[in-house]
Amino acid sequence: MQIAAFNATSLDDALDAMELVNERSDKASRGAAAGSIEKHPERRFKAAFEAYKERELPKLKEERPGLRFQQYQEALFKSFQKSRENPFNQFHVSYDASKEEKLALLKAKRDATAARLAT
């Protein structure tokens, strides 16, 4: 699928467009990218949530003073569920996925980004 132009309305979109334009398509590069897909997001979940809590708790305490600690924890967890930092919100495959499945996921991710940025 060859697209003549991309339409980026934000900085994240512009970075995604640059990745699409500059991506290498030789076999070794695709294999390396397929190897970097997350296989065990559950292993990173706790550490990612702790880092998120550490950063966001002071902001939440400023915005909503007077809540109990458990209420802050629940609000943080609810917002983390939707966050881009959540490993489960990122592309991942099962631990025993074949190389073809990984490459198919990469192609689907690339096609979705290209369709989103197409003008």
C-alpha positions in Angstrom: 0.0 0.0 0.0 1.7 3.2 -1.2 0.4 6.5 0.2 1.4 9.8 -1.4 1.0 12.0 1.6 0.4 11.8 5.4 -1.7 14.2 7.4 -0.3 14.7 11.0 -2.3 17.0 13.3 -0.2 16.4 16.4 3.3 15.7 17.4 2.6 12.0 18.0 1.1 11.8 14.6 4.1 13.5 13.0 6.5 11.0 14.8 4.3 8.1 13.6 4.5 9.4 10.0 8.2 9.8 10.2 8.5 6.2 11.4 6.5 5.0 8.5 8.5 7.0 6.0 11.9 6.0 7.4 11.2 2.4 8.2 13.5 -0.2 6.7 11.8 -3.0 4.8 14.6 -5.5 4.4 14.2 -9.0 5.9 16.7 -8.5 8.8 15.0 -5.2 9.9 11.6 -6.7 9.9 12.8 -9.8 11.8 14.5 -7.6 14.5 11.3 -5.5 14.8 9.2 -8.7 15.2 11.5 -9.9 17.9 11.0 -6.8 19.9 7.2 -7.3 20.3 6.2 -7.7 23.9 5.5 -11.3 24.8 4.8 -11.0 28.5 3.1 -7.7 29.3 2.0 -9.0 32.7 5.6 -9.0 33.8 5.9 -5.3 33.2 2.5 -4.3 34.5 3.4 -3.9 38.2 6.5 -1.8 37.5 4.8 0.3 35.0 1.8 1.0 37.3 4.2 1.9 40.2 6.0 4.4 38.0 2.7 5.8 36.9 1.5 6.1 40.5 4.7 7.8 41.6 4.3 10.4 38.9 0.6 11.0 38.9 -0.3 10.8 42.6 0.9 14.4 43.5 -1.1 15.7 40.5 -4.2 13.9 41.6 -3.8 15.1 45.2 -3.7 18.7 43.9 -6.8 18.2 41.7 -8.9 16.3 44.2 -7.8 17.1 47.8 -9.5 15.4 50.8 -9.9 11.9 49.4 -8.8 8.8 51.3 -5.7 6.9 50.1 -7.8 4.0 48.7 -9.8 6.5 46.7 -6.7 7.9 45.2 -5.5 4.3 44.4 -8.7 3.5 42.6 -8.7 6.7 40.6 -5.1 6.1 39.6 -5.8 2.5 38.6 -8.8 3.5 36.5 -6.8 6.1 34.6 -3.9 3.7 34.2 -6.2 1.2 32.5 -6.6 3.7 29.7 -3.1 5.0 29.6 -0.6 4.4 26.8 1.9 3.3 29.4 -0.2 0.3 30.3 1.6 -2.7 28.8 -1.7 -4.3 27.9 -2.6 -1.3 25.8 0.4 -1.9 23.6 0.9 -4.5 20.9 1.7 -7.9 22.3 1.6 -11.5 21.2 1.4 -14.8 23.0 4.7 -16.2 24.3 4.7 -19.0 21.7 3.8 -17.0 18.7 5.5 -17.9 15.4 7.6 -15.4 13.4 4.8 -15.2 10.8 2.3 -14.2 13.5 4.7 -11.5 14.8 5.2 -10.2 11.2 1.5 -10.1 10.6 1.0 -8.1 13.8 3.7 -5.6 12.7 2.0 -5.3 9.3 -1.4 -4.7 10.9 0.1 -2.1 13.2 1.8 -0.3 10.2 -1.4 -0.5 8.1 -3.5 0.9 10.9 -1.1 3.8 11.4 -0.9 4.5 7.7 -4.7 4.4 7.4 -5.0 6.8 10.3 -2.5 9.3 8.8 -3.6 9.0 5.1 -5.0 12.1 3.5 
